[in-house]
Amino acid sequence: MNLREVVGEADVRRVVKVAEEVWREANTAFCSPEQVEYMIERFQSFEAVMGQLMQGYRYFVIEEDGEILAYFGVQPQDDRLFLSKYYILKQNRGRGIFSMGFEFMCALCRELNLRAIYLTVNRNNTHAYEVYLHKNFKVIDEAVADIGCGFVMDDYIMEFAVE
């Protein structure tokens, strides 16, 4: 497995294709299909990802034999690294992929002199919530965000202090 940064439109198109699959699989347990499709278009379409890259987000993929197994997007914000998204295709879970990306993010924080990684996770996404707890993330707040079209995100805000 190798981890590399997404560069260029061809990479973004590959990530978007994976995002469509994994978001539908991972989010329909706690979001309506309509909300999932709305979120894909708003946050993971080609245009959305390209816009995020222009705003300082960085995307990374974990690949094996040319296949994307997982991807994540981060953005430095003040003295923390915001983990915007981290998705692993279902068939690749349990292979240490999360840990590989997490270790990379911790190293990135040290390189950029950032004190922590933080994220939002849907309160009903128990699997992801438990993974973050297992990695010693702490709940520091809660937030309900209107994302448009009558949809809201009801999230925990979690943080991991990087040493």
C-alpha positions as CSV (number, residue, x, y, z in Angstrom):
1,M,0.0,0.0,0.0
2,N,1.2,3.5,-0.6
3,L,-0.2,6.9,0.4
4,R,0.2,9.9,-1.9
5,E,-1.3,13.3,-2.4
6,V,-4.0,13.9,-4.9
7,V,-2.6,16.1,-7.7
8,G,-4.5,17.2,-10.8
9,E,-7.9,16.7,-12.4
10,A,-7.4,13.0,-13.2
11,D,-6.7,12.2,-9.6
12,V,-9.7,14.3,-8.5
13,R,-12.0,12.4,-10.9
14,R,-10.8,9.1,-9.5
15,V,-11.4,10.2,-5.9
16,V,-14.9,11.5,-6.8
17,K,-15.8,8.1,-8.3
18,V,-14.7,6.3,-5.1
19,A,-16.5,8.9,-3.0
20,E,-19.8,8.3,-4.8
21,E,-19.5,4.6,-3.9
22,V,-18.3,4.8,-0.4
23,W,-20.6,7.7,0.7
24,R,-23.7,5.8,-0.4
25,E,-22.5,2.7,1.4
26,A,-21.2,4.4,4.6
27,N,-23.8,7.2,5.2
28,T,-27.2,5.6,4.4
29,A,-27.3,4.0,7.8
30,F,-27.8,7.4,9.4
31,C,-28.8,9.7,6.6
32,S,-31.7,9.5,4.1
33,P,-30.7,8.5,0.5
34,E,-31.8,12.0,-0.5
35,Q,-29.4,13.6,2.0
36,V,-26.5,11.4,0.9
37,E,-27.0,12.4,-2.8
38,Y,-27.2,16.0,-1.8
39,M,-24.0,15.7,0.3
40,I,-22.2,14.0,-2.5
41,E,-23.1,16.8,-4.9
42,R,-22.3,19.5,-2.4
43,F,-19.1,18.1,-0.9
44,Q,-17.7,15.4,-3.1
45,S,-18.5,16.3,-6.7
46,F,-15.6,17.2,-9.0
47,E,-16.4,20.9,-8.7
48,A,-16.7,20.7,-4.9
49,V,-13.4,18.9,-4.5
50,M,-11.6,21.2,-7.0
51,G,-13.0,24.2,-5.0
52,Q,-11.8,22.7,-1.7
53,L,-8.3,22.3,-3.2
54,M,-8.4,26.0,-4.1
55,Q,-9.3,26.8,-0.5
56,G,-6.2,25.0,1.0
57,Y,-7.6,21.5,1.4
58,R,-5.3,18.6,0.6
59,Y,-6.5,15.2,-0.4
60,F,-4.6,12.0,-0.1
61,V,-5.3,8.5,-1.4
62,I,-4.1,5.1,-0.1
63,E,-3.7,2.8,-3.1
64,E,-2.7,-0.7,-3.8
65,D,-1.9,-2.0,-7.3
66,G,-3.3,1.2,-8.8
67,E,-6.7,0.9,-7.0
68,I,-7.8,3.5,-4.4
69,L,-8.6,1.8,-1.1
70,A,-9.3,4.9,0.8
71,Y,-9.0,8.7,0.7
72,F,-9.0,11.6,3.1
73,G,-9.1,15.4,3.0
74,V,-7.5,17.7,5.5
75,Q,-7.0,21.5,5.9
76,P,-4.7,23.3,8.3
77,Q,-6.8,25.7,10.4
78,D,-5.1,28.0,12.9
79,D,-3.1,25.6,15.2
80,R,-5.0,22.4,14.2
81,L,-5.5,20.1,11.2
82,F,-9.1,19.7,10.2
83,L,-9.9,16.2,9.1
84,S,-12.7,16.9,6.7
85,K,-13.3,13.4,5.5
86,Y,-11.7,9.9,5.7
87,Y,-13.4,7.1,3.8
88,I,-12.3,3.5,3.4
89,L,-14.0,1.3,0.9
90,K,-15.9,-1.4,2.8
91,Q,-13.9,-4.3,1.3
92,N,-10.7,-2.7,2.6
93,R,-11.6,-2.1,6.2
94,G,-9.7,-3.9,8.9
95,R,-6.4,-3.8,7.0
96,G,-4.7,-1.1,9.0
97,I,-5.6,1.6,6.4
98,F,-7.1,4.0,8.9
99,S,-3.9,3.8,11.1
100,M,-1.7,4.4,8.1
101,G,-3.5,7.6,7.2
102,F,-3.8,8.7,10.9
103,E,0.0,8.3,11.4
104,F,0.6,10.3,8.3
105,M,-1.7,13.1,9.6
106,C,0.1,13.1,12.9
107,A,3.4,13.5,11.1
108,L,1.9,16.3,9.0
109,C,0.9,18.1,12.1
110,R,4.4,17.9,13.6
111,E,5.8,19.1,10.3
112,L,3.4,22.1,10.2
113,N,3.7,22.7,14.0
114,L,0.0,22.0,14.6
115,R,-1.1,20.9,18.0
116,A,-4.1,18.7,17.2
117,I,-6.3,17.0,14.6
118,Y,-10.0,17.8,14.8
119,L,-13.0,16.6,13.0
120,T,-16.8,16.4,13.0
121,V,-18.5,13.0,13.0
122,N,-22.3,12.5,12.7
123,R,-23.7,11.6,16.1
124,N,-25.4,8.6,14.6
125,N,-22.3,7.3,12.8
126,T,-21.5,4.9,15.7
127,H,-18.8,3.0,13.8
128,A,-16.7,6.0,12.9
129,Y,-17.3,7.5,16.3
130,E,-16.0,4.4,18.0
131,V,-12.9,4.3,15.7
132,Y,-12.0,7.8,16.6
133,L,-12.5,7.1,20.3
134,H,-10.3,4.0,19.9
135,K,-7.6,6.4,18.5
136,N,-7.9,8.6,21.6
137,F,-9.9,11.4,20.0
138,K,-12.0,13.2,22.6
139,V,-15.4,14.9,22.2
140,I,-14.9,18.6,22.7
141,D,-18.2,20.0,21.5
142,E,-21.4,19.3,19.5
143,A,-22.7,21.1,16.5
144,V,-25.9,21.1,14.4
145,A,-25.1,22.6,11.0
146,D,-27.7,23.5,8.4
147,I,-26.2,22.3,5.1
148,G,-29.0,23.5,2.9
149,C,-32.2,22.0,1.3
150,G,-33.6,21.3,4.7
151,F,-30.8,18.9,5.7
152,V,-28.7,19.2,8.9
153,M,-25.6,17.6,10.2
154,D,-25.9,16.7,13.9
155,D,-22.2,16.2,14.8
156,Y,-19.8,15.6,17.6
157,I,-16.6,17.7,17.3
158,M,-13.7,15.5,18.3
159,E,-10.0,16.3,18.8
160,F,-6.8,14.4,19.1
161,A,-3.8,16.1,20.7
162,V,-0.6,15.5,18.6
163,E,2.6,15.0,20.6
